[in-house]
Amino acid sequence: MGRKDIAEFLISKGPRIDIFAAAMLDKLDIVNAMTAAYPGIEHSFSPHRIALLAHAKSDNAEAVVGYLSALLAPSGGRGVDTVGPAMLQLSIFLLVGALLSAAEFKSPKECVLGLKVADREKLTGKVLSVDSSTCYVQMDGTGKKGVYLFWMLHAAGGSAATDDKLLIGKYECWVGSNMTGGMEITSPATYSSDGKSGKFRVEASRKIVFESGPYSSYSAKLLPGPRIGMNLSGGTFYNMTCDPVKK
């Protein structure tokens, strides 16, 4: 935060840009795409508990500051949510950990010009151009240009989800690039974390219900990988993800 030169150098080496870096660098198209894809993300705090708008203001990112200010205004946009201490601890990078799905793109190089792609909402289109981690897509039906981070896409005709059950074993839990702990799936219906155990079930909708134990207050969903997405808000954006530990 506050050093665009360092951020741009690091991004040039391959790491995925997150919404906080995009805000600082005044990448309005990326911030716009992220807030459209994940309503409510504009209220996010970084792992250092710095608000998204503050990241934009720190480097005079005028376009993003104006956009976020309008979005957060009580009289317009989505208003300002109250964020409690627990949510602050789970504040996010849109990075949200690496998506491990075999189907979703793992590199901007997979956004090949002319390739037919689809997003997680099953909207399809053709890749027009690629800029760093951003893929520009001409959308089918409307002809409009869509803006995506590469990991939001997969080849059309494929699937974003490749697994429909949790693997038994250990998982590492992350908020952005920060590991927050872990859990172990000990059976198809039980888990443990920090010496405490509980029960869970996976519904047909892929919703994970922690019936008891340390994560019973969390909303969760089975994500591609298979991975576990969790939050305390009950929304569709999962700011903590738990990835299976590779042996």
Secondary structure by P-SEA (a helix, b strand, c coil): cccaaaaaaaaaacccccaaaaaaacaaaaaaaaaaaccccccccccccccaaaaaaaacaaaaaaaaaaaacccccccbbbbcaaaaaaccccccccccccccccccccccccccccccccbbbbbccccccbbbbbcccccbbbbbccccccccccccccccccccbbbbbbcccccccccccccccccccccccbbbbbcccccccccccccccbbbbbccccbbbbbccccccccbbbbcccc
